[in-house]
């Protein structure tokens, strides 16, 4: 009965659907959102995202470049961040979310210019990921101290 009702309402009783992005894709999309936040993206930010994907997910350079291109296409077609933050919320621990927020800060700092729109977008993502403000600030300070 429950399965029939769920089906009738259009709700899947399965944990994932074919349209659910992978955790790697979701993280890459969030990084690309930061790159696009200031309406000015450059090679330094793209290179930073590729390096973060390689370091975080052990991708080859080619795999990271492919994922970056896919993430950019997803950002252009996305209506909101929920699809991607939901995947992160389902699969990441608080510590992993904090690490992702730190990566977002590193993308924002990649061009040596922190734009207010980048900061706003990172704050919005941190809130959607339920990252406490103290950890949000900690990630920002740690990213600012690291050489880009």
ABEGO torsion letter per residue (X at the ends): XAAAAAAAAGBBABABBAABBBAAAAAAAAAAAAAAAAGBBBAAAAAAAAAAAAAAAGBBAAAAAAAAAAAAAAAAABABAAAAAAAAAAABBAAAAAAAAAAAAAAAAAAGBBBAAAAAAAAAAAAAAGBBAAAAAAAAAAAAABBX
